[in-house]
Amino acid sequence: MKRLIACALLASAAMPAAAFAGSVEQVPHGMVVTTDAGQKVRVLAYADGTFRVSVADDLAQVPQSYMVVRQADGDPLFTQEGQTARLTLFSGHAVVGLSDGRLTVYDRTGAVLLDEYAPARRLDPVSIEGQPWLSTRVQFNRGTDEGLYGLGQHQNRQMNYNGEDVELAQHNMAIAVPYLASTRGYGLLWDNNSITRVGDARPYQRLQLDWRASYFLGDRLAVERREPTIDYQYIRDQTRWPEAAKARTEAATTGQNTAGNAVETQSVVWTGRYRPTTTGTHKFRLYSSSYVRVFANGEEVLNRWRQNWNPWYHNFELDLTRGRAVDLRIEWIPNQGYIALDHADPLPEADRHSVSFASDAGKAIDYYVVPAETMDGAIAGYRRLTGQAPMMPRWAYGFWQSRQRYTSQAELLGVLDSYRAAQIPIDNIVQDWFYWPEDQWGCHCFDPVRFPDPAGMVRTVHDANARVMISVWPKFYPTTQHGAELAAQGWLYQRPLEAQQRDWVGPGYANTFYDPYVPASRDLYFRQIRDTLVGQGFDAWWMDATEPDWHSNLSVEERAFQMTSAATGLPGAAIFNSYPLVHAEGMANGLRAAQPERRPFILTRSGFGGIQRTSSALWSGDVAARWDDLRDQISAGTNLSVAGVPNWTHDIGGFAVEDRYSREYPADLPEWRELYLRWFQFGAFSPLFRSHGEFPQRETPIIAAGDPAMLEGLTYYHRLRYRLLPYIYTLAADTHFADGTIIRPLVMDFEADRRTWDIDDQYMFGPAIMVAPVTEFGARQRTVYLPAGTDWYDAATGRRHAGGQTITVAAPRERVPLFVRAGAIVPMGPLVQHTGEDPQGSLTVHVFAGDDGAFSLYEDQGEDMGYAQGQYARVPLAWHDATRVLALGERQGSFPGMAQWREVTVVVHDGTGDPAPVFETEGSGGVLYSGAAMP
């Protein structure tokens, strides 16, 4: 029965009565507090210990979540103590103040997990396209020193977000997942679909200075003028460009136009003196493309390049003193590019180091607190709320070869043949965009001249023991039959067409995207794909531009305006981040219905909270091929993993390449090859191992032509990846069965070692292997921190090192530094050419002495849905360090086609003997394992 408890402050003899209106009502699974100001604070409990918190003037306005699929099911103990109300679960309790609605969450020991700063809470009315919405904010744990991770994929080399600012806004290279995991013992899911700022709640502003802007054509000063801001951020801003400084800039970096004729290169230099009014760390965001360098008092603080059709932000910060000026200089080679400089004053220290979420549009404050003793527990709690990660097919963990596009089926098949002829392992080949006739984007059909027999092409790929992925977009030319069919139902966005935007194909075509926010629209979109492509046998689905990105250089406001859903009436600003989730869900559900016996595989460029439930892997977008961008992938991928997305990949080598790396400039070819090699090494120890990009071509037999050492280095990692498949596929299975995480920031496994919290250039690949990618040109050694609490084996030499120290290790061009922790068990298989070859072949089990260890080897059929019905097997492996015995436990479970016998060889590493690469060491005297326990 519901109980209503009103609270009032009793009058004292010395003071007149001051009545409180705060009250609390018990409701199913929780309680609702009404504050003095009339706000409703609802807290609902989940059986696993999670609390959902919703704040609104009218709780009926709280919308249904796109992200969360689980309803509250807890049975908390409800109590009231004076001016607070409490819900208690086995894992902790949540307390709400009746007067101001302040929330405090405690763990089971009584330690504070989240302590709200109530004065920061905001529910401010805003009007969006004439509709009433609310901008929202909450803040917790002011002055905290906890480590904060997750939030999706952001490529500014931010590992620990404590003290950092992150804007959650979908972009080609940025993935917004509003989930944060803390070393304090909780996760926080912020349930809002609009652009959200984590950290500083204030949007950054243009840096206002008296800039001296000098525009050059070649060495000639063409224009010099004063400008209040640096602001050529979007297409609409280009009208401010001075006429006298315009030039042909087709190839400003080379001094030639596309015809090879000399032209005047264009450059701009801005100089200005900034005198801060606040002491502290000033944050800057430079939005840019092409070449740019930033100097502060003559010292370079930023040097980046990015393709002009894909500008985005780079962060830098300066520690400045009030009243003490800093001289800023920005040097830019535009090449028809984009640039803008934003800035934020320092926050007070207590606010700078806090947990703060602020969103542009919502109907309420709505978030979930997941108590978790470990970060693995926080990820598991997130997936309980937003959906389990299904298993991907085994072949997805082999090698993928892709190209900006293969222009014909003969070209695609020829590439696959070249791998098989060279005996370089490969499983997947990719047909990217533009296989259709030029003027028919969205037809999901093939140009019959270049692809005369698509079904035959797929059969040939399958006959070669490989798979093929096809690119499908949510983009349509309205003149196509599919576009017209969607438009007839009101399911094509009209505003891009009304703006008369043209794409980059041929003469430029009018185009738009479909609106997936209506279930019937998603069904129609998939039916069109089913009727044209699914039946031809394609194995995987590449869903590109799912932000949606119909024009990279429109302002965020223009993107949101064009995204407004006419079918639902939802303004784009309010649903800005959710498109990739809704779109992927429709595709996944369609595939599961059309092919119920097969595991779907989707690769999508963007995601949102819950994307893991859609059988989707994500990749890091059209990143640039630069050393800084390689380094940025490490923190981007590991933080996306903490945000609950287990399957992630990146374009090995970077997608967009500077002109200097093309064959026209052979002096830079050695650097390009080294960059690709180093990126390839990182790719071999990423969840998905995938090469993709523009010219130069990336196929292993092509890119290493004339460089035998490079060919050996690339082939080595092809083969090592395939030999490690028993280990890797088990990691993949554990993402489903145990909510595991494949690539892990060091803090996940070594939280007690504070030195690991901020390391952004090393990570764990599963529980055993630590990877230390090399991200500097010419480096032949690097420093590696070995986390405390275990010993470590250098995989290149087998030497054993104590943890808790930094060492310098060799890093030849063809090898990446790897370390294996003591107690690890790493099973390896035979050398094969594809994942379907001898999948239950002989095992070499590498054991690293120094601690007890365990590993539960997973096997199944590999691509069917049998795993969901329990058709799989586990082989428990346990290492007893004191007795130096590896025990093979009794095999648990079975599946169709399971081998009854296999040879198992054990190799024990203890750091003694001659130096040798550990994973190349072969044992002797194997045993036959029949599934019965063996000591």
Summary of the structure (lengths in Angstrom):
residues: 935
radius of gyration: 28.5
end to end distance: 58.8
largest distance: 95.8
contacts: 3254
relative contact order: 0.09
helix: 22%
strand: 33%
